[in-house]
Amino acid sequence: MKARMEHFPAKNPNPVLSVEKDGTVLYSNEAAKPLLIEWGVEIGEKLPSRIGDIVEGVLCRNRPEKMEIKVGKKYTW
């Protein structure tokens, strides 16, 4: 049985965010919620400029990028 792609982000144990070109957060799975809390952002709000700049660069290059983010004592990739 094939997994449906639209269900994948919700079940992914890694943080998954969907962000507009202007930095507005459209979607966050459960694993990404600590990132939003750390950044003080909710769905529908813009990412902090330092994170938004990274997102804009990724979108311009049109290729995924991994980044290390410290949230509390844990690092997220």
N, CA, C and O atoms as a MOPAC input file, in Angstrom:
PM7 MOZYME 1SCF
protein

 N      0.84200 1    -1.18100 1     0.00000 1
 C      0.00000 1     0.00000 1     0.00000 1
 C      0.88700 1     1.24500 1     0.00000 1
 O      1.79400 1     1.34900 1     0.82600 1
 N      0.64900 1     2.16500 1    -0.88800 1
 C      1.43500 1     3.39900 1    -0.98100 1
 C      0.94600 1     4.41400 1     0.03500 1
 O     -0.25500 1     4.55500 1     0.26800 1
 N      1.89500 1     5.11800 1     0.63600 1
 C      1.54300 1     6.20300 1     1.55700 1
 C      1.09000 1     7.40500 1     0.74100 1
 O      1.68300 1     7.71800 1    -0.29200 1
 N      0.06900 1     8.06100 1     1.18900 1
 C     -0.39800 1     9.25800 1     0.50000 1
 C      0.49600 1    10.41900 1     0.89100 1
 O      0.74500 1    10.65000 1     2.07400 1
 N      0.97600 1    11.14400 1    -0.09800 1
 C      1.93400 1    12.23400 1     0.12700 1
 C      1.38400 1    13.31100 1     1.05300 1
 O      2.13700 1    13.87300 1     1.84800 1
 N      0.08200 1    13.61400 1     0.96800 1
 C     -0.45300 1    14.68500 1     1.80000 1
 C     -0.44000 1    14.33800 1     3.28700 1
 O     -0.54000 1    15.23300 1     4.12600 1
 N     -0.31800 1    13.05400 1     3.62800 1
 C     -0.25700 1    12.64600 1     5.02900 1
 C      1.17800 1    12.60100 1     5.55300 1
 O      1.39300 1    12.58200 1     6.76500 1
 N      2.14400 1    12.58300 1     4.66300 1
 C      3.53800 1    12.42800 1     5.06800 1
 C      4.02700 1    13.51100 1     6.02200 1
 O      4.59200 1    13.16500 1     7.05900 1
 N      3.84600 1    14.80000 1     5.73800 1
 C      4.38900 1    15.81000 1     6.65200 1
 C      3.84200 1    15.69900 1     8.07200 1
 O      4.57900 1    15.91300 1     9.03400 1
 N      2.57500 1    15.37200 1     8.21400 1
 C      1.97400 1    15.28500 1     9.54100 1
 C      2.57300 1    14.14500 1    10.35600 1
 O      2.67800 1    14.25200 1    11.57800 1
 N      2.96500 1    13.06500 1     9.70700 1
 C      3.51300 1    11.89400 1    10.40700 1
 C      5.03500 1    11.88000 1    10.46200 1
 O      5.62100 1    11.01400 1    11.11200 1
 N      5.67200 1    12.81400 1     9.79700 1
 C      7.13100 1    12.87300 1     9.76800 1
 C      7.64400 1    13.20700 1    11.17600 1
 O      7.17400 1    14.17200 1    11.77900 1
 N      8.59400 1    12.43500 1    11.71100 1
 C      9.12700 1    12.73100 1    13.04100 1
 C     10.06700 1    13.94100 1    13.04400 1
 O     10.44100 1    14.43800 1    14.10600 1
 N     10.44500 1    14.41000 1    11.85100 1
 C     11.31500 1    15.57900 1    11.73000 1
 C     10.46500 1    16.83300 1    11.53700 1
 O      9.33900 1    16.75300 1    11.04500 1
 N     11.00100 1    17.99100 1    11.92300 1
 C     10.24900 1    19.23600 1    11.71400 1
 C      9.96900 1    19.49800 1    10.23800 1
 O     10.86600 1    19.39700 1     9.40100 1
 N      8.72800 1    19.83300 1     9.92700 1
 C      8.32100 1    20.17700 1     8.56900 1
 C      7.53300 1    21.48300 1     8.64000 1
 O      6.54500 1    21.58700 1     9.36700 1
 N      7.98100 1    22.46900 1     7.88100 1
 C      7.29300 1    23.75800 1     7.79200 1
 C      7.00200 1    24.05200 1     6.32900 1
 O      7.78900 1    23.70600 1     5.44800 1
 N      5.87800 1    24.68800 1     6.08100 1
 C      5.57700 1    25.23700 1     4.76500 1
 C      5.49500 1    26.73900 1     4.95500 1
 O      4.74900 1    27.23800 1     5.79700 1
 N      6.29100 1    27.46300 1     4.14200 1
 C      6.43000 1    28.90400 1     4.32800 1
 C      6.26700 1    29.61800 1     2.98900 1
 O      6.82200 1    29.18500 1     1.97900 1
 N      5.50400 1    30.71400 1     2.98300 1
 C      5.35000 1    31.55300 1     1.78900 1
 C      6.66400 1    32.26900 1     1.49400 1
 O      7.55200 1    32.31900 1     2.34400 1
 N      6.78500 1    32.81800 1     0.29900 1
 C      7.98500 1    33.56300 1    -0.08900 1
 C      8.23900 1    34.75400 1     0.82500 1
 O      9.38700 1    35.15600 1     1.01100 1
 N      7.17600 1    35.32400 1     1.39900 1
 C      7.35600 1    36.48000 1     2.28000 1
 C      7.67900 1    36.08700 1     3.71600 1
 O      7.80100 1    36.95500 1     4.58100 1
 N      7.82000 1    34.77000 1     3.98500 1
 C      8.17800 1    34.30600 1     5.31600 1
 C      7.00300 1    33.94100 1     6.19900 1
 O      7.19800 1    33.61100 1     7.36900 1
 N      5.78300 1    33.99100 1     5.67100 1
 C      4.59900 1    33.62500 1     6.45200 1
 C      4.50000 1    32.11200 1     6.57000 1
 O      4.56500 1    31.39800 1     5.57000 1
 N      4.34300 1    31.62800 1     7.79200 1
 C      4.23100 1    30.19400 1     8.04200 1
 C      2.81700 1    29.73500 1     7.67800 1
 O      1.82700 1    30.25000 1     8.19800 1
 N      2.74900 1    28.75900 1     6.77500 1
 C      1.46800 1    28.21500 1     6.33000 1
 C      1.10600 1    26.92100 1     7.04900 1
 O     -0.07000 1    26.63700 1     7.27800 1
 N      2.13000 1    26.13600 1     7.40500 1
 C      1.89500 1    24.81800 1     7.99400 1
 C      3.06300 1    24.44000 1     8.88500 1
 O      4.20900 1    24.79300 1     8.60900 1
 N      2.76500 1    23.72400 1     9.94900 1
 C      3.78700 1    23.16300 1    10.82400 1
 C      3.29800 1    21.81400 1    11.32000 1
 O      2.16500 1    21.69600 1    11.78500 1
 N      4.14800 1    20.78800 1    11.22400 1
 C      3.77700 1    19.52300 1    11.84200 1
 C      4.12500 1    19.59800 1    13.33300 1
 O      4.71300 1    20.57900 1    13.78700 1
 N      3.76300 1    18.57100 1    14.08300 1
 C      3.99200 1    18.57400 1    15.53600 1
 C      5.47000 1    18.72600 1    15.88500 1
 O      5.81500 1    19.41600 1    16.84400 1
 N      6.34600 1    18.08100 1    15.10500 1
 C      7.77800 1    18.12500 1    15.39800 1
 C      8.36400 1    19.52700 1    15.23600 1
 O      9.39500 1    19.83200 1    15.83500 1
 N      7.73100 1    20.38000 1    14.44200 1
 C      8.23900 1    21.73800 1    14.21100 1
 C      7.68100 1    22.76000 1    15.19800 1
 O      8.15700 1    23.89500 1    15.24500 1
 N      6.69400 1    22.37900 1    15.97500 1
 C      6.07900 1    23.34500 1    16.90400 1
 C      7.06200 1    23.93100 1    17.91000 1
 O      6.95600 1    25.11900 1    18.21500 1
 N      8.03200 1    23.15000 1    18.45300 1
 C      9.02500 1    23.78200 1    19.34100 1
 C      9.82500 1    24.88700 1    18.65800 1
 O     10.22200 1    25.85400 1    19.30800 1
 N     10.06500 1    24.75200 1    17.34500 1
 C     10.76600 1    25.81200 1    16.61000 1
 C      9.92500 1    27.08100 1    16.59200 1
 O     10.43700 1    28.17200 1    16.84700 1
 N      8.64400 1    26.94300 1    16.29500 1
 C      7.77100 1    28.10900 1    16.26400 1
 C      7.69200 1    28.77500 1    17.63600 1
 O      7.67700 1    30.00100 1    17.74000 1
 N      7.64200 1    27.96100 1    18.67800 1
 C      7.61100 1    28.50600 1    20.04400 1
 C      8.90300 1    29.26400 1    20.33000 1
 O      8.87100 1    30.36900 1    20.87200 1
 N     10.03800 1    28.67300 1    19.96800 1
 C     11.34000 1    29.31900 1    20.17900 1
 C     11.41300 1    30.65400 1    19.44100 1
 O     11.96400 1    31.62500 1    19.95900 1
 N     10.85800 1    30.69800 1    18.23600 1
 C     10.89400 1    31.91400 1    17.41700 1
 C      9.78200 1    32.89100 1    17.75400 1
 O      9.79000 1    34.02400 1    17.27300 1
 N      8.81500 1    32.46700 1    18.58200 1
 C      7.70100 1    33.33000 1    18.94300 1
 C      6.75500 1    33.58100 1    17.78100 1
 O      6.23200 1    34.68300 1    17.61900 1
 N      6.53700 1    32.53700 1    16.96500 1
 C      5.73000 1    32.66200 1    15.75100 1
 C      4.60900 1    31.62500 1    15.77400 1
 O      4.78600 1    30.50900 1    16.26100 1
 N      3.45900 1    32.01400 1    15.24200 1
 C      2.34900 1    31.08400 1    15.06400 1
 C      2.04500 1    30.96200 1    13.58000 1
 O      2.47600 1    31.78900 1    12.77600 1
 N      1.30400 1    29.93200 1    13.22800 1
 C      0.88800 1    29.76100 1    11.83600 1
 C      0.12100 1    31.00800 1    11.42000 1
 O     -0.75200 1    31.48500 1    12.14500 1
 N      0.45700 1    31.52700 1    10.24600 1
 C     -0.15900 1    32.75000 1     9.74200 1
 C      0.68600 1    33.99000 1    10.00600 1
 O      0.38300 1    35.07200 1     9.50200 1
 N      1.74800 1    33.83100 1    10.79800 1
 C      2.65000 1    34.95000 1    11.09500 1
 C      3.96600 1    34.75300 1    10.34800 1
 O      4.26700 1    33.66100 1     9.86600 1
 N      4.74300 1    35.83300 1    10.26300 1
 C      6.02900 1    35.78100 1     9.55300 1
 C      7.13600 1    35.28800 1    10.48000 1
 O      7.14300 1    35.55900 1    11.68100 1
 N      8.06500 1    34.55800 1     9.87900 1
 C      9.24700 1    34.09800 1    10.59400 1
 C     10.11400 1    35.29200 1    10.97900 1
 O     10.03300 1    36.34100 1    10.33900 1
 N     10.94500 1    35.15000 1    12.01600 1
 C     11.90800 1    36.21100 1    12.31800 1
 C     12.80100 1    36.44700 1    11.09600 1
 O     13.04900 1    35.52200 1    10.32200 1
 N     13.27500 1    37.65900 1    10.92300 1
 C     14.01700 1    38.00900 1     9.71000 1
 C     15.22000 1    37.10900 1     9.47100 1
 O     15.50200 1    36.77700 1     8.32000 1
 N     15.94000 1    36.70200 1    10.51200 1
 C     17.12500 1    35.85300 1    10.31400 1
 C     16.74800 1    34.50400 1     9.71400 1
 O     17.50600 1    33.95400 1     8.91500 1
 N     15.60600 1    33.96900 1    10.08200 1
 C     15.13400 1    32.69200 1     9.53300 1
 C     14.48200 1    32.93600 1     8.17000 1
 O     14.67900 1    32.15000 1     7.24300 1
 N     13.72000 1    34.00200 1     8.04400 1
 C     13.07700 1    34.34500 1     6.77500 1
 C     14.08200 1    34.55500 1     5.66900 1
 O     13.82700 1    34.18700 1     4.52200 1
 N     15.23700 1    35.14900 1     5.99700 1
 C     16.29200 1    35.36200 1     4.99700 1
 C     16.81600 1    34.02500 1     4.46500 1
 O     17.09700 1    33.89100 1     3.27400 1
 N     16.94300 1    33.05000 1     5.34700 1
 C     17.40300 1    31.71900 1     4.93700 1
 C     16.36800 1    31.08100 1     4.01800 1
 O     16.71500 1    30.50800 1     2.98500 1
 N     15.09800 1    31.18200 1     4.39700 1
 C     14.01500 1    30.61300 1     3.58000 1
 C     13.99700 1    31.26200 1     2.20100 1
 O     13.86000 1    30.57400 1     1.18900 1
 N     14.13500 1    32.57400 1     2.16000 1
 C     14.14100 1    33.28400 1     0.87800 1
 C     15.28500 1    32.80100 1    -0.01000 1
 O     15.10200 1    32.62500 1    -1.21500 1
 N     16.46200 1    32.58700 1     0.57800 1
 C     17.60700 1    32.08900 1    -0.18400 1
 C     17.36100 1    30.70000 1    -0.74000 1
 O     17.72700 1    30.40600 1    -1.87800 1
 N     16.73800 1    29.84000 1     0.06500 1
 C     16.42500 1    28.47800 1    -0.38300 1
 C     15.44800 1    28.53200 1    -1.55400 1
 O     15.61200 1    27.81200 1    -2.53800 1
 N     14.43400 1    29.38500 1    -1.44500 1
 C     13.44600 1    29.49800 1    -2.51700 1
 C     14.07100 1    30.04800 1    -3.79600 1
 O     13.72700 1    29.60500 1    -4.89200 1
 N     14.97600 1    31.00000 1    -3.66700 1
 C     15.64100 1    31.57400 1    -4.84800 1
 C     16.49600 1    30.53800 1    -5.56700 1
 O     16.53900 1    30.50400 1    -6.79700 1
 N     17.17800 1    29.68900 1    -4.79100 1
 C     18.03600 1    28.66200 1    -5.38700 1
 C     17.22700 1    27.45100 1    -5.85300 1
 O     17.70800 1    26.62600 1    -6.63000 1
 N     15.97700 1    27.35900 1    -5.35800 1
 C     15.07000 1    26.27300 1    -5.73300 1
 C     15.65700 1    24.89500 1    -5.42400 1
 O     15.55300 1    23.96200 1    -6.22100 1
 N     16.27300 1    24.79400 1    -4.25400 1
 C     16.75900 1    23.49400 1    -3.80200 1
 C     16.72000 1    23.46400 1    -2.27400 1
 O     16.94800 1    24.48400 1    -1.62400 1
 N     16.43300 1    22.30100 1    -1.70900 1
 C     16.34100 1    22.19100 1    -0.25100 1
 C     17.67900 1    22.48800 1     0.41700 1
 O     18.74000 1    22.36700 1    -0.19500 1
 N     17.60300 1    22.87100 1     1.66200 1
 C     18.80200 1    23.14300 1     2.43600 1
 C     18.57100 1    22.67200 1     3.86000 1
 O     17.49000 1    22.86000 1     4.41800 1
 N     19.57900 1    22.06500 1     4.44000 1
 C     19.50500 1    21.66300 1     5.84000 1
 C     20.16400 1    22.73600 1     6.67500 1
 O     21.14900 1    23.34700 1     6.25900 1
 N     19.61100 1    22.96500 1     7.86600 1
 C     20.22900 1    23.92000 1     8.76200 1
 C     20.10900 1    23.41100 1    10.18600 1
 O     19.16400 1    22.70100 1    10.53000 1
 N     21.06400 1    23.77700 1    10.99400 1
 C     21.08900 1    23.36500 1    12.38500 1
 C     20.49700 1    24.48500 1    13.23000 1
 O     20.91500 1    25.63900 1    13.13800 1
 N     19.51700 1    24.12500 1    14.05400 1
 C     18.86000 1    25.10900 1    14.90800 1
 C     18.83100 1    24.55300 1    16.32000 1
 O     18.37700 1    23.42900 1    16.53700 1
 N     19.30900 1    25.32500 1    17.27400 1
 C     19.28800 1    24.90000 1    18.66100 1
 C     17.99800 1    25.38600 1    19.30500 1
 O     17.68800 1    26.57800 1    19.29400 1
 N     17.25600 1    24.44100 1    19.86300 1
 C     16.03000 1    24.74600 1    20.59900 1
 C     16.18800 1    24.11400 1    21.97200 1
 O     16.12800 1    22.89300 1    22.11700 1
 N     16.39000 1    24.95200 1    22.97100 1
 C     16.67500 1    24.42300 1    24.30000 1
 C     18.01900 1    23.72900 1    24.28300 1
 O     19.03300 1    24.33000 1    23.92700 1
 N     18.03000 1    22.45700 1    24.66900 1
 C     19.26600 1    21.68800 1    24.68200 1
 C     19.40500 1    20.78700 1    23.46100 1
 O     20.40100 1    20.07800 1    23.31800 1
 N     18.39700 1    20.81400 1    22.57300 1
 C     18.40500 1    19.93800 1    21.41200 1
 C     18.74000 1    20.72500 1    20.14700 1
 O     18.43800 1    21.91300 1    20.03000 1
 N     19.36600 1    20.03200 1    19.21600 1
 C     19.63900 1    20.59500 1    17.89300 1
 C     18.70100 1    19.92700 1    16.89400 1
 O     18.49800 1    18.71400 1    16.94000 1
 N     18.13300 1    20.72000 1    15.99600 1
 C     17.25500 1    20.23800 1    14.95900 1
 C     17.91200 1    20.46700 1    13.61800 1
 O     18.51800 1    21.51600 1    13.39900 1
 N     17.80700 1    19.52000 1    12.72900 1
 C     18.39300 1    19.63400 1    11.39600 1
 C     17.31400 1    19.77600 1    10.37000 1
 O     17.60600 1    19.88600 1     9.17900 1

